[in-house]
Amino acid sequence: MKIVKFPNKLSFQLLGAITLSLLVSILVLIPVARFIGYFLENKAPNNLSISVYYSLAIFIFLFSILTFIGTFIILIRKKLGYLKLISLSIQKLANGEMGLIIDLKGKNELTQLADNINYMSKELHDKFEKERQLEQEKNELITNVSHDLRTPLTSIIGYLDLLKRKQYTNQKQLQEYLEITYQKSHRLKLLIDELFEYTRLSNQEFKLNKTVVDIRDLIEQVIGEYIPILEREQLSINKSIEDTYIPVLMDVERLVRVFDNLISNAIKYSDKPSVVYISLHKEENFAFFEILNKVENPPSHDINKVFDRFFMGDKARMGNDGTGLGLSISKRIVELHDGIISADYKEDHTIVFKVELPLCYNITVSS
């Protein structure tokens, strides 16, 4: 919570106003008292009753009190107006008008109160906007999930219905229907798993299981697992990994997923045959991982939109083999590691994915 402190001026200002009001009332009272005394001494009859004297004394007392009050109100009228403005602003805030700002006037406790109300108003407004955005994202997520789940599910139901009614002519067609049903079921499971993972990672209370690891070993291991696939896809790999200790505080399992996604995307969308370039180096307090591959056509969209949920490029839509969550999950994982992931398209028809992660030389385990 933000705390704004100003000099303790309000109490001194009020004491000053009280003192000045008292002086004014005394200064006004002196000539009034003298006038009444002169009147009683020279003009009034000698047989005035005691009640008249009491009445005059009460009048003088009330006159001095009213003078004091009037002077005090005049002196603090601006502060009373400012206090009323603060009160109205709080009422508006309570009625849901979040984001309102009170003009700061002076430097006293009222200014401190107004500034703290402004801070609270901004915080409430930001939280409301965040909740509204989360609600919108949830609705979009439900819509996209419903569509993506319905597509393979409809196919599965359709082919199972054909199999149930034995709508096939021979064993080969039966096997074909079974294979398609299996593939669609596998895609449905993949989408559900990815959705579950994305939901878990999006939870604000989610914690990574971090340890300090030399990221060079991790990259070498991941690349080694993809060598047979790269060769089968007529792709060769050119790697440049800095020969020095590069420690990163990481959740190994989840960062492996990030590099898996990036290499898989390079394999899927690369020109074939071609070369996939992978580099890893450290600079100042960060480790930099890059993967570069050539593509046939330039993207018809902002390249960084690939990190949006359920965004799929042209080939993914045509093949219908992507979930649209892989790179979004990767982005979330990198952000949980206090890192940055980005993409860039170059004029020579190459796409570069970059991952930047903070280094950690403190060999401790953290969760």
PEURGI-V336692 format. One line per field, one symbol per residue. phi: phi as a letter, one per 40 degrees, with the letter a starting at -180 (. if undefined). Layout:
phi: ???
This chain:
phi: .cbbbbdccccccccccccccccccccccdcccccccccccbbcccbccccccccccccccccccccccdcccccbccccccccccccccccccchccgcbcccbgaacccccccccdcccccccccccccccccccccccccccdcccccccccccccccccccfcacacccdccccccccccccccccccccccccccccccccbcccacbccccccdcccdccdccccccgbbbbbbbccacbcbcacddccdcccdccccccccbccbcabbbbbaabafbbcbbbbbacbcbcccacdccccccgcbcdcccccfbbcgbdcccccccccccfbbbababbccgbbbbbbbbccacccbcbb
